Amino acid sequence: LIPRQDTETLVEEVMRYLNDGMRILDLCTGSGCILLSLLRYSNSCQGLGSDLSAQALEVARENAGNLSLNAEFVQSDLFEKIEGFFDLIVSNPPYIPRGEIAGLMEEVRDYEPVSALDGHEDGLYFYRRIAEESRSRLKAGGGLYLEIGYNQGMEVSQILKEQGFVQLEVKKDLAGLDRVVKGIYPG
């Protein structure tokens, strides 16, 4: 659950569209760094973070307390226990293809839980689920922001397009690599 600089691109992109009073859902929240960063630099936004791992949620709650931020956290398999509607859904889901995990940098491979890395066979499993399931949780005109692997921009954009998302954009990180896919759900 070590936050990486790549994730700053996601947070910065979401902040460009963040307005007062928005309701934000952070799927696969892990340490809560994305949600807590957004809440820290927003006014009167509400945030809910979900993760399958109870241990990750303990870390997220501790981080929220340390930052004196009011955020809710729930243990859930993506949308399974999520209620209500959201203006923004953000996620840095597991996106490494299963066969590539053993070849990752040592500081990632040896210190991150495999469940936080494993995007199943092609690395796109969670994007497919999130794109499909988020449609029932986004308000009309709501935004979906996803951190992606450097070579997944076209594929994740296509997944969102197939689920009815519009205004699709792929944003690059500071190294010039694809890092975030954004889409709007018209409702």
Secondary structure, DSSP 8 states (H G I E B T S, - for coil): ----THHHHHHHHHHTT--TT-EEEEET-TTSHHHHHHHHTSSS-EEEEEES-HHHHHHHHHHHHHTT---EEEE-STTTT--S-EEEEEE----B-GGGGGGS-HHHHTTS-GGGTB-TTTS-HHHHHHHHHHTTTEEEEEEEEEE--TT-HHHHHHHHHHTT-EEEEEEE-TTS-EEEEEEEE--
